[in-house]
Every structure is written in structure tokens, then in C-alpha cells.
Amino acid sequence: MKYAITGATGHLGQQIVAAIKPLVDPSDLYLGVHTPSKAQAYQQEGMQVMAIDYQQPERLKAFFQDSDVLIYIPSKSHDSYSRVQEFENVLAAVQQANVQHLLVMGFIADQVNNPFALSAFYGYVPRRLAGTDLNYTIVRNALYADPLVPYLPELIERHNVIYPMGDQVLSFISQADSAAAFAKVATTPALLQRGRIYTLTQEQAYTMPELAAVLSQVSGQAIGYQPVSLQAFSDMYNQNNEGPMLASMYAGGAMGLLATVSDDYQQIMGEPAQSLTDYLQTTYRPS
């Protein structure tokens, strides 16, 4: 078997590698990375590492060649147009490389009326794949819970959650749980159903006062909810020009478009995803 994983040194990619390692022989893992020097430990464990570039289809084709399962994790580009171009390169390489099954990362903010800057990409992928003769499965993630951990000290200092969400709710999943589900689907033929779309969430979505209550419980500090405007949020978190993209995501959230809750994780793993409270209590360490 050949299991190929793109973005294997990224945040989710690393966790997928960790989750799939116990399930397959290391020599069956082929890892596509942008910087091979970051993957030396993988090579020492017997995994195959290749430098790839989403803008070089021939290199993608060589990496994908004869993969039984290819796990595609999109790049971090901030606009849908760039990601669609990337995906078209991936798709062309997949169609030429005898890939048996394509397993793609999606996101719940993929609705046709979602103002999120990347919703067009996440909506494009399943529609584009549906028009091919490929064997494919999509795993859609809710919001990652992980960024709340480094963000919590700032929220403690502000005494408030500030997401511009109004009275709508957010749904979460941890990267570790997402990775475990990816690994299970990739290595379980019965779960690799052609055209199946799985959605990974915890069992509960949270209003902002409910989220603030969880963060207060975990931190032992009083945290309320005082939203800022979308423009203020964009300006506050515009490092690396990410502000408008992040604000657009919460604009969709304020429309109720980040509220999805699904039991697909339990169907895949046989148990519920770790709750937000349990996850934060396990990972947050006060400074």
C-alpha cells in the first residue's frame, strides 16, 4: 500500500502522520513537504519524503504516482482563487498518476451564501470532484479548537471573548481528533466510500456566552462576551494580511454558517470527539 500525504509538516499534516503511523508500515507512508529539512525525523523512521510544490504539476504527478490513498491538505493561501488554481493542479496530477482514492480536507464554511473568503474554494472542491470519475472522499472540519489555547491569555487580559458573532454559535473539533479520523478513514476500506462527505465536529456548538463560560471555567478567570465590529476584528488581527479573511469567516458565523454539528466522528471512531472543555483542560497551562 502507498499512503501519500501532502502538507505533512504542517499543523494538521503532522498530526495525521502521527495518527496513521501505528496503523501502517512506515515504508508505506509517502510524505509531500515544501521543506524536506523539516522532515528528517520522518525519513529516519523509514518514511519516504519528497519535496512538492502545488504549482509544479509534474512534481505532484511523480509524488502521487500509484498511490492507493492520497490525503490532500490544501495550502494556507488566503484567497479562494489561489486555492482553486492549486486544486486544479492537484486534480490534473491525480488523474494522470493512477491514484486509487483521493481523501480531501474540507471545511464547514462551504455554503453558497457564505461570505468567508475561502468558502468559494471549499464549495468548489466537492462540486468539481462530483464531475470527475475519481474515487474520492471529503472530510470537512469544524473550526479548530487548538488556537483557543494560545489565544486564552489575551482573552483573560481583555476579560471578554470578542468574536463578532452576535447570538450565533461556533462548532469545533481538535486537530488531534481530526487527524485520528483522517487516519481511520484512510486505512479502512469500508469508510473510503466514493463521494462520501464526512463532517467532523464535537457534540455541541457554543454561543459566545457559552464559549466564554467554558474559557472562564478552564482558566479560572472571569471572561464575558463583548463583540467588536468585523472591521475592528480585521484590523486587530491583520498579521500576515490575514485580518480580512478571518473577519469574513466570522461574518459567515454571524449568519449561522459555522454552527454545524454532526455525529460523523462517532461513526468513524466509535466514540464522540473530545469535548471543548476536556480538550482545553488537557492542553491549557496557565503561565
C-alpha positions as CSV (number, residue, x, y, z in Angstrom):
1,M,0.0,0.0,0.0
2,K,1.1,3.6,-0.7
3,Y,-0.4,6.3,1.5
4,A,0.6,9.7,0.3
5,I,0.1,12.8,2.4
6,T,0.6,16.4,1.3
7,G,1.5,19.2,3.8
8,A,2.9,16.5,6.1
9,T,4.9,19.0,8.1
10,G,2.0,21.4,8.7
11,H,-0.1,21.5,11.8
12,L,-2.7,19.1,10.7
13,G,-0.4,17.1,8.5
14,Q,2.0,16.3,11.4
15,Q,-0.9,15.1,13.4
16,I,-2.2,12.9,10.6
17,V,1.2,11.3,10.2
18,A,1.3,10.7,14.0
19,A,-2.2,9.1,13.9
20,I,-1.6,6.9,10.9
21,K,1.9,5.6,11.9
22,P,0.5,3.0,14.3
23,L,-1.9,1.7,11.6
24,V,0.5,1.1,8.7
25,D,4.1,0.2,7.9
26,P,6.3,3.3,7.9
27,S,7.6,2.3,4.5
28,D,4.1,2.7,3.1
29,L,4.0,6.4,4.1
30,Y,5.0,8.9,1.4
31,L,5.1,12.5,2.7
32,G,5.0,15.5,0.4
33,V,6.6,18.6,2.0
34,H,7.7,22.0,1.0
35,T,10.9,21.9,3.1
36,P,12.4,18.4,3.3
37,S,14.8,19.5,6.0
38,K,11.8,19.7,8.3
39,A,11.0,16.1,7.7
40,Q,14.3,14.4,8.5
41,A,12.8,12.7,11.5
42,Y,10.2,11.1,9.3
43,Q,13.0,9.8,7.0
44,Q,14.8,8.3,9.9
45,E,11.7,6.4,10.8
46,G,11.6,4.8,7.3
47,M,9.0,7.1,5.6
48,Q,9.5,8.4,2.1
49,V,9.8,12.2,1.8
50,M,9.6,14.2,-1.3
51,A,9.7,18.0,-1.9
52,I,6.5,19.1,-3.7
53,D,5.2,22.4,-5.0
54,Y,1.5,22.8,-5.7
55,Q,2.4,25.0,-8.7
56,Q,4.5,22.2,-10.3
57,P,2.1,19.6,-11.6
58,E,4.9,17.3,-12.9
59,R,6.4,17.1,-9.5
60,L,3.0,16.4,-8.0
61,K,2.4,13.7,-10.5
62,A,5.7,12.0,-9.6
63,F,4.8,12.1,-5.9
64,F,1.2,10.9,-6.4
65,Q,2.1,8.1,-8.7
66,D,0.4,4.8,-7.9
67,S,-0.9,6.0,-4.5
68,D,-3.6,3.7,-3.0
69,V,-4.8,6.6,-0.9
70,L,-3.8,10.3,-1.3
71,I,-4.6,12.7,1.6
72,Y,-4.7,16.2,0.2
73,I,-4.4,19.1,2.7
74,P,-4.7,22.5,1.0
75,S,-2.1,25.2,1.3
76,K,-2.6,28.2,3.6
77,S,-3.2,30.8,0.8
78,H,-5.7,33.4,1.9
79,D,-8.0,33.6,-1.2
80,S,-10.1,31.1,-3.0
81,Y,-8.7,31.9,-6.4
82,S,-5.2,30.8,-5.5
83,R,-6.5,27.6,-3.8
84,V,-8.7,26.7,-6.8
85,Q,-5.7,27.0,-9.1
86,E,-3.7,24.8,-6.6
87,F,-6.5,22.2,-6.5
88,E,-6.7,22.1,-10.3
89,N,-3.0,21.3,-10.4
90,V,-3.6,18.6,-7.8
91,L,-6.5,17.2,-9.7
92,A,-4.7,17.1,-13.0
93,A,-1.8,15.2,-11.4
94,V,-4.2,12.8,-9.6
95,Q,-5.9,12.0,-12.9
96,Q,-2.6,11.1,-14.5
97,A,-0.9,9.3,-11.7
98,N,-3.1,6.2,-11.1
99,V,-4.3,7.3,-7.7
100,Q,-6.8,4.8,-6.4
101,H,-8.6,7.1,-3.8
102,L,-8.4,10.8,-3.1
103,L,-9.1,11.9,0.5
104,V,-9.6,15.7,0.7
105,M,-9.7,18.1,3.7
106,G,-12.8,20.3,3.6
107,F,-14.3,22.9,6.0
108,I,-17.9,23.5,7.2
109,A,-17.9,27.1,5.8
110,D,-18.6,26.0,2.3
111,Q,-22.1,27.2,1.7
112,V,-23.1,29.1,-1.4
113,N,-24.2,32.2,0.6
114,N,-21.2,32.3,2.9
115,P,-19.1,35.5,2.8
116,F,-16.0,33.7,4.1
117,A,-13.1,34.5,1.7
118,L,-12.3,30.7,1.3
119,S,-15.9,29.5,1.1
120,A,-15.8,29.5,-2.7
121,F,-12.8,27.1,-2.6
122,Y,-14.4,24.8,-0.1
123,G,-17.6,24.8,-2.1
124,Y,-15.8,24.3,-5.4
125,V,-13.9,21.2,-4.4
126,P,-16.9,18.8,-3.9
127,R,-18.7,20.2,-6.9
128,R,-15.6,19.8,-9.0
129,L,-14.9,16.3,-7.8
130,A,-18.5,15.2,-8.4
131,G,-17.9,15.9,-12.1
132,T,-15.0,13.5,-12.3
133,D,-14.7,9.8,-12.4
134,L,-12.3,9.7,-9.4
135,N,-12.8,7.8,-6.3
136,Y,-12.9,10.5,-3.6
137,T,-13.9,11.1,-0.1
138,I,-14.1,14.5,1.7
139,V,-13.6,15.1,5.4
140,R,-14.9,18.5,6.5
141,N,-13.6,20.0,9.7
142,A,-15.3,22.4,12.0
143,L,-13.3,25.3,13.5
144,Y,-10.1,24.0,15.1
145,A,-10.2,24.2,18.9
146,D,-6.4,24.4,19.0
147,P,-5.9,28.2,18.5
148,L,-8.0,28.9,21.6
149,V,-5.2,27.7,23.8
150,P,-2.6,30.3,22.8
151,Y,-5.4,32.9,22.5
152,L,-6.7,32.4,26.0
153,P,-4.2,34.6,27.8
154,E,-5.3,37.5,25.6
155,L,-8.9,36.9,26.3
156,I,-8.2,36.8,30.0
157,E,-6.5,40.2,29.7
158,R,-9.4,41.5,27.7
159,H,-11.9,39.9,30.1
160,N,-14.1,39.1,27.1
161,V,-14.5,36.9,24.0
162,I,-14.7,39.5,21.2
163,Y,-15.7,37.4,18.1
164,P,-18.3,39.4,16.0
165,M,-20.8,36.6,16.2
166,G,-23.9,38.1,17.6
167,D,-26.2,35.4,19.1
168,Q,-24.9,32.6,16.7
169,V,-22.9,29.5,17.6
170,L,-19.5,28.1,16.7
171,S,-18.7,24.4,16.2
172,F,-15.3,23.0,17.0
173,I,-13.0,20.0,16.5
174,S,-9.4,19.5,17.7
175,Q,-6.7,18.8,15.2
176,A,-5.8,15.6,17.0
177,D,-9.4,14.3,16.7
178,S,-9.5,15.4,13.0
179,A,-6.2,13.6,12.4
180,A,-7.4,10.5,14.1
181,A,-10.5,10.4,11.9
182,F,-8.4,11.0,8.7
183,A,-6.1,8.2,9.6
184,K,-9.0,5.8,10.3
185,V,-10.9,6.7,7.1
186,A,-7.7,6.4,5.0
187,T,-6.9,2.9,6.3
188,T,-10.4,1.5,6.5
189,P,-11.8,0.5,3.1
190,A,-15.4,0.4,4.3
191,L,-15.1,4.1,5.2
192,L,-13.5,5.2,1.9
193,Q,-16.8,5.4,0.2
194,R,-16.8,7.2,-3.2
195,G,-18.4,10.6,-2.9
196,R,-18.9,10.4,0.8
197,I,-18.6,13.6,2.8
198,Y,-17.8,13.3,6.5
199,T,-18.2,16.3,8.8
200,L,-16.1,16.3,12.0
201,T,-17.4,18.3,15.0
202,Q,-17.7,18.0,18.7
203,E,-21.2,17.1,20.1
204,Q,-22.1,20.7,20.9
205,A,-21.8,24.1,19.3
206,Y,-21.4,27.2,21.5
207,T,-22.9,30.6,21.7
208,M,-20.4,33.2,22.6
209,P,-21.6,33.5,26.2
210,E,-21.3,29.7,26.4
211,L,-17.8,29.8,24.9
212,A,-16.9,32.5,27.4
213,A,-18.2,30.3,30.3
214,V,-16.1,27.4,29.1
215,L,-13.0,29.6,28.9
216,S,-13.7,31.0,32.3
217,Q,-14.0,27.5,33.8
218,V,-10.8,26.3,32.2
219,S,-8.7,29.4,33.1
220,G,-10.3,30.2,36.5
221,Q,-10.7,33.8,35.3
222,A,-13.9,35.7,34.6
223,I,-14.4,36.1,30.8
224,G,-17.5,37.6,29.3
225,Y,-18.7,38.4,25.8
226,Q,-18.2,41.8,24.3
227,P,-18.0,41.6,20.5
228,V,-16.1,44.1,18.3
229,S,-17.1,45.0,14.8
230,L,-16.0,43.0,11.8
231,Q,-13.7,45.9,10.7
232,A,-12.2,46.2,14.2
233,F,-11.6,42.5,14.3
234,S,-9.9,42.6,10.9
235,D,-7.7,45.4,11.9
236,M,-6.7,43.8,15.2
237,Y,-5.6,40.5,13.7
238,N,-4.2,41.6,10.4
239,Q,-0.8,40.0,10.9
240,N,0.4,38.5,7.5
241,N,-2.7,40.2,5.9
242,E,-5.0,37.6,7.5
243,G,-7.4,40.1,9.0
244,P,-9.9,40.4,6.2
245,M,-10.0,36.6,5.7
246,L,-10.6,36.0,9.5
247,A,-13.3,38.7,9.7
248,S,-15.1,37.2,6.7
249,M,-15.2,33.9,8.4
250,Y,-16.9,35.4,11.4
251,A,-19.2,37.3,9.1
252,G,-20.4,33.9,7.9
253,G,-20.5,32.7,11.5
254,A,-22.8,35.6,12.4
255,M,-25.2,34.2,9.7
256,G,-25.3,30.9,11.5
257,L,-23.0,29.2,8.9
258,L,-20.4,27.9,11.4
259,A,-23.0,26.1,13.5
260,T,-22.8,22.6,12.0
261,V,-22.9,19.7,14.5
262,S,-22.5,16.1,13.2
263,D,-22.1,12.6,14.6
264,D,-19.8,11.5,11.8
265,Y,-16.8,11.5,14.1
266,Q,-18.5,8.9,16.3
267,Q,-19.5,6.8,13.3
268,I,-15.8,6.8,12.2
269,M,-14.1,6.4,15.6
270,G,-16.8,4.6,17.7
271,E,-16.8,7.3,20.3
272,P,-17.6,11.0,20.4
273,A,-15.0,13.7,19.7
274,Q,-13.3,15.2,22.8
275,S,-15.4,18.0,24.2
276,L,-14.2,21.5,24.1
277,T,-14.0,21.7,27.9
278,D,-12.0,18.5,28.1
279,Y,-9.7,19.5,25.3
280,L,-8.9,22.9,26.8
281,Q,-8.4,21.4,30.3
282,T,-6.0,18.9,28.9
283,T,-4.0,21.4,26.8
284,Y,-4.1,24.8,28.6
285,R,-1.4,25.6,31.0
286,P,-1.5,28.9,32.8
287,S,1.6,30.9,32.5
